[in-house]
Amino acid sequence: MLWKLCPIQNLKSQGIDEGKFVLSIEDNGPGVPPDIMEQIWTPFFTTKAPGVGTGLGLSICQSIVQNHRAKLSVKNIENSGACFMLELPCTKG
């Protein structure tokens, strides 16, 4: 259970900016190794041992997000962990 290993350090939402709403979630884990940063969205990609997970979680999340014309991305935060960002299209109403 990732949230037990790398508790959420920061949960931020940014208001509507340029037609999008941004939610970012930061943890204090080791971050995502740069050499696999793009692979983590690939179905069945996992860094876990065989039989421990299927490697579908982020791939499914990415598909759902893209089907809603949104964007899911990740970046590493120096000396802090990873930051996943969800950008949702929206308009001021």
N, C-alpha and C positions, 0 to 999 in steps of 0.2 A: 504494500500500500504506500504509494509514493508520498501521499500527504503526511504520513507518519515519519518518513525518512527526510523529507525536505519540506517542512511546514511553510505555508504561505507567509512571506515576509511583508508583502505589500500588495494591496488590491486597490487599483486606481481606476477611476473613470474620468474621461475627458469629455467635456460637452461637445455639442455639435460643432464641428470645424470642417469646413470645406465639404459639407454634405455627408459627413460620417461621424459616428459615435464610436469612441475607442475605449475598450476595457482592457486593462493590462494586469497580469498576475505575475508577481515575482516570488521566487523562492530563494532559499539559502543553500541549495545543493551545489554540486560540482559544475553545473552548467552542462551544455550540450557540446561534446567534442566537435571542433570545427570540421573535421574530416567526415562526419556523418550528419552534419546540419541539414543537408538537403534530403538525405535518405530517410529521415525519421517519418516523413509523410508517405512513404512507399508501403503498400499493403504487405503484410507479413514480415516487415523488417523489425527486428528486435535485437537488443543487446543482452537479453536474458538467456539463461541456459535453456537447452532444448526441453520442452515440456512445461516451461514456466511462462505462460502467456503466448499469445498468438501473433502479436505485432500488428493488430488491427485497430487499436484505440485511436491513435492520431490520424490514421488514414480515414477512418469513419468520420471523425470530427471534421477533417478537412473537406470531405465530400459534402457533409451537411452544410457547412459554412459556405462553400462555393455554390451550392444549390440555392442559397439565399442571397446571392450576389455580394457576399461578404468576403473578408480575407482573414486568414489565421496565419500568424508568423511567430517566429521565435528569434531572440537574440540573447547573447550572453552579456551579463553585467559584470564588469571587472571587479574581482574580489567579492562577489556577492552571490552569483547563481545564474539562473535563467529567467527570462521574462517572455511570457507568451502574450501576444497581443491579438485581440479580436476587434476588427474594424467592421462596423455595421453601417450600411448605407442608410441615410435618413435625411429628412428635411425639417427645418424649423416649422412648428405648427401652431 
